[in-house]
Amino acid sequence: MGNTRPTKLPSLVLSLYKNNIGLFLRIMFPVAFIAIILNISLFYYQVSRIEQFSPEIKKRAEHGPSQSDVKNLNQQENRVTAILNTNIGIIPISSNVYRLMTSDRLHNIWSPNGLETTGQSPIIWQIYPDPMIGKMNDLDAWTWSLNFKTIDYNPLILLLLTLCPLAIVVLQKLPDPQVGDMSSEMSSPTAQLVWKNTLDKIFKIIITTILFVLILEASQFLYALCVSVFPSFMKFIPKIMFLIILIPKLYFMVTLNLYNQCIIFENRSIIDIFKRSHSLVRGFRLKFLSIYLQTAWVAAVLSSVIMGSAFVILSLIFTELAPIRDVMNPLKFLSLFIGGNVAVMLPKTLSFLPTVLILIVQGIVSVLIIPFWAIVTTYLYKERLAMEPSQ
C-alpha cells in the first residue's frame, strides 16, 4: 500500500520542503551559482546589444509616430533603460522604446511578460490561460492572469539539472522509499553523496533535459512555421495560436514530466525514459494537470511576493528604484498574494549594484521554487509505481 491520500499532498509537500530546505540549497548551490553568474552576464550582453541601435525598433517606430518623431528618434542617443516586473524581475529595453512608450501615439505594447520588443523568450512551465485582466498605463501596469512560471529560458534554466539529485533526497524522505537501485548509503543523504550518485548519469541528464525542453517548444516551432508559410493568417491567428501552442505544451508537460525520476531511479535509454514517463502518466493526465496547476500557482505567487518585496526594500536603499515603490501601493502589493503582477518602466538605466541585486533575487526565486517541482513529481512517480501490478 503506502499510498498517501491526494488531500494530504499539500501538507506533505510543505513538510518535506520545510524540513529539507537546507539540504536542497546545498545540493543546488554549485549549479545555482553558475546559473546566476551567467544570467548577470547575459543581462549585460543584452544591454550591449541594445546599445547598438536595433533596426527592428526603427521599423516599428515608423508605423507609429510621425516622420518628424522618427527623425528625432534617429538623432537621439540610444541608451538602455529597463522594466521592473514582479513576475519576472528586470528586463533591459532601449531608451528609444521608452520614448515611444511615453508618447501619445503608441499604447498597448505591454504584454503579460513585458514589452513585445524586448525579445523575451517563453517561460518553462508557463501555463497560460489568457485572458489577463488589469490596468495598463504608459509607465506602469497592474495585471492578474494565470501566468504561472518557475524559470525563464535564460541561464537559470540550468537549475533543471538539479531536479534529479533533488529527487533522490525526496524519495528517501517519503514513506517506504525502496525504489530503483539507490544504494543503502543514501538512507541519510548528503549533498556530496547525492551528487556522487548523480554524476555518473550527468550526460544522460543533460541530453534528456534538452530534449524535454525542445519537445515542450514543438508547438512554438509549429506556430512560427504557420506564420512564415501563411503570413496572411497573422490577423486571424491570435485565438488559434493560443490553442496551437497551449494544448501540445500542456500535453507533453504532463506526459513527460516524470523524466527526471525515470533517469535517476531506472536504468533506461533516453528514448525509453520518455516512454516510461508516458506509461506512468497514462490514465492520470487530468489528475497530474490539476496538481501541476496548483503547484504552479503557488510558484507564481511565491515568485511575485518575493520579487515585489525585494523591489520595495531595494527602493528604500536606491532612489533610482523609487518608481516601483511609488506604484506599489498596499492594495497592489497584497494582490501579489493571489497572482497579481506590478510592472513599471524606468526613465533611465539602473546602476550596476541594484541591477545585480535584482538579478540575484531573480536567481534566488528560481532556486526556492525548483524543489517544489522535485517534491511533487517524485511523489507522483512513487505513487504511480505503488499502483502498478507487481510482476
N, C-alpha and C positions, 0 to 999 in steps of 0.2 A: 504494500500500500504506500504509505509515506507521502501521499498527496496532500498538499496544503490547499484548503478551500480558496477559490479566487477572491472571496471577500477579505481574506487575510493578507492578500498580496501587498496592498499599500503599507500596512504596518510592518510587514516583513522587509520590504524594500527600505523603509526608513530606518528600521533597526539595524539591518546589515550595513547601511550607509554610515550611520552614526558610529557604530562600534568598530568600523574598519577604515574610516576615512584617512587615518594616519598612514596605514599600510598602503592604501590606494595611492596616496600622494607620493610616497616613497617609490612605489613602482613606476609611476608616471613621470617622475621628475626628470630623468635623462631625456626622454622624448619631448616633454613639455618645454624644457629649457631650450633645446634646439629649435623647436617649432616657434616659440615666442621670438627668439633672436631672428629667425628667418622672416617672420611676419613683420617685424620692425624694419628689416632691410627691404622687404618688398614694398612697404608703405613709402619709403623714401625713394625707391626706384620708380614707383608710380608718380611721385611728386616730380622727379626729374623729367619724366616723360611728358607730364602736363605742362611743364615749363617750356617745352618745345611746342609751340602753338599747334593745336590739332586742326587739320583741315576739316575733319568731320564737324567740329564745333562751328567752324566758319560757315560751312554749308548750311548747317541748321539755323544759324543766325540769319542767313539771307532769306529764309522763309518766314521769319518773324518780324523783326524791326524794320524800319525804313532803311533806304540805301545810305542816308546820311549817318544813321546809327551804326551801320555796318562799317562805314569808313572810319568813324571814331573808334569803333571796336578794334579795327585792324591797327590803328595808330597807337593804341594804348598798350602799355607793357602787360604781357601775360604773366600773371603771378598765380600762386596757388593758395587757395583757402580750403575750407573743409565743412562738412556737415557732421554734426554730432547727433547720434541716433541711439536711443536707449535699447533698441533691439539689436543693433549691430556694433556700435562703437563710434569710430571716426572714419570718415570717407573723404579722401582728397578730391577736390574739384578745381577747375580752372576759375580764376577770378573773372574771366570773361563771361563764363556761365553765370557767375554770381551777378554781374552787371545786367545780364539778360533777365535773370530771375527777378531782379528788383525793378525792372522796367514795367511799364503798364501794358506792354504788348504780349508778354509771354506769361502764361499761367498754366497751372495743372501739369507741370513737368514732374511733379512728385510721383513716385511710385512707392509701394509698400517697403521696398528695401533701399530707398534713396533716389538719386536722380537717374533718369534713363541714360544720361550722358556720362555717367561715371564708369560704365563698363563693368559693373559689379557682376560677379559670377553667381550662378544659382547656389542654393544652400542645401546641404545634405540634411535629410530628414525634414525638409521643409514640407509641411502638409498644409496645403492651402486652406480650406477652400475660400475663395472670394465670395461675395464682395466684402471689402473692408468699409468701415464707416469712420467718419471723423471730420475734423475741421482742418483745412489746409490754407494757410496764408502764404504771402510771398517769402517770408523769412522763417516761419516756424510751422509745425504741423502737430496735430494730435490725431492718432488713428487707433482703431481697435480692429483686429482681424485675427482669424485663426491662422496665424503665420508662425508656426512652430519651427524651432530650429535647435540644433546643437552647435554645429560649427560651420563656418563658411568654407568654400572651396579656395582656401588660401593655405599657406604653410601649416596652419593649425589642423588641417586635415590629417597630418601625421599622427595626431592623437588617436586616430582609428587603430593604429598599430598596437595600442596598449589594451585594446579590448580582449585580446587573447590572454595575456598574463593576468588581467583583472578577473577574467572568467575562472581561472584556476583557483584564485582566492575565494571567489563567490561560491564555487561548487563545494569547496572544503568547509565553508561556513553554513551551508544548507544542511538540513537534516538528511541523514543517510547518504553521504556524498560519494559512495562507491560507484564511480562511473569511469569508463575508459581505463587507460593503463598508467595513471598517475602513480608514482612511487609512494611508499608509506611515509617517506621523509616529508611529504607535503602535507601531512596532517597538522603541522604547525608551520604554515608558510611564512617565509620572509621574502623581502624584495629580491635578495640575491638568489634564493632557491627558485623563486618564480621565474626570474629571467633565465636561470640556468635551464629550466625545463621548457623555456620558450625559444631560446636562440637556435636550437637545433632544427626548428621549423620556420625560422625567420624568413627564408626565401619564399617558402610556400605562403606564408602570411602576407608578405608584400605583394606577390603576384595576385593572390586571391582578392585582396583588398582593392587593388587597382581594377580588377575585373568587375568586382561588385559595384564600384562607383561608375564604371563605364556602362554597365548594364542598366543602372538606375537612370543614366543620362541618355539612354537609347531614344526615349521619347523626345528629348530636346533635339537630338540629331534629326529625327523624323520631321519635327516641326520646321527646323532650318531647311531641310530638303524641300518640304512643301512650299515654303516661302520663295526659295530660289527658283523652283520649277514653275510655280504658279503665282508670280508676283501680283497678278490682278486680284487674287483672293485675299490680299492683305486687309482690305476694308471689311471683309466678312469673317475673317479668321479669329478675332479675339475670343468669341464664345466657343468656337470649335477648338481653338488652340488649348483652351482650358481642359477639355476632355482628352485631346491628343496627348497632352503632357501628363495630366494628373492620373488617369486610370492605369496606364502601364507602370508609372513610377510607384504608385501605391501597391500594385500587384507584386512587383519584383521586390519592393522593400519588405513586404510582409512575408513573401515566399522564401527569400534568400537570407533573411536577417539572422539566421542561426549559423551562418557560415563560420563564425569565429569558434564556436563550440565544436563544430564538426572538424575543424582543423586541429584543435588542441587536444581533444579527447578521443579522436578516432583516426586511425591510420588509413587515410583515403587519398586518392589522387585529386587534383584540383577540380576536374570535371565532376568527379563523384561527390565532392564536398557540396557543390550546389545541388546535385541530385538528391543528396541525403537531406539537406535543409528543406527542399521541396517536399520530400516524402514525409518528414516530420510535421510539416505545417498543413499538409493536405487534410481537408475536412474541418480545420480550425482557423481558417483565414479571418473570418469575421471577429472571432474572439481575440486573435492576435492584433488585428487592426484596432479594436476597441482599446486594448491595453496600451498599444503604442501611442494612440491619440491622447490618452490620459497622461502617459509619461511625457509626451511631447509638450502638452500644455503646461505641466509642472516645469519642464525645462525652459519654456518660453517665459514664464512668469519669473523664475529664478534669474534668468539672464537679464530681463528688463529691470528687475528690482535692484540687483547688484550694480548694473551699469548706471542706472539712474541715481542711486545713492553715491556712487563714485563721482559722477558728474557734479552733484550738489556739493560734496566735500571738497573736490578739487576747485570748484568755482569760488569757494571761500578762501582758497590759498592763492589762486592765479586769477587776477582781474580780467584777463583776456577770455576767461570762460564764463564771465558774468551773463552773457546772453542766454545760456541754458538755464541758469538759476532764475532769470527774470521770467522765463516762460513756464518754468516748472512750479506752478502754484500747488498748494496742498491737494486739491482735487485731482489734478493731473498725476501727481506722484502716487496717490492712492490707487489711481486707475492702473498703475503698473502691476498691481497685485491680481488683476483679472485679465491681463494680456494687453493693456494699453501700451502705447508707444509714443514717446515725445521726441521730436526732432527739431533742430534749429540749424540754420545756416549762418556761419560766422562771417563777419565782414572782412576779416584778414586771417592769414595763416597763423597757426599757433607756433609758439617757440618750441624748442626741442624737448625740454623736460616734461611739460604737460602732455605733449603728444605721445611720448614714450610711456608715460604713466598710464594713459588711456589704453594704449596697445597692450600693456602688461595686464591691465584689468581684463581686457578682452580675452587674453590667453588664460587668465585665472578662471574666468567664467566657463570657458570650454573645458578646462581641467575638472572643475567641480561637477559638470553635467555628465561627462562621459561615464563615470561609474554607475549612474542610474541606468544607462542602457546596458552595461555589463551585467548588473544585477537582474534586471527584468528579463533579458534574453537568456541568461543562464538558468534562471528559474523556469522559464517556459521550456527550455531544452530538457531539463531534468524531469519536468512534469510529463512531457511527451514520451520520454524514454520509459517512465514508470507505467505508462498506459499501453506500451507496445506488448504484444503477446510474447511470453518467454519462449525461447527456442531450445 
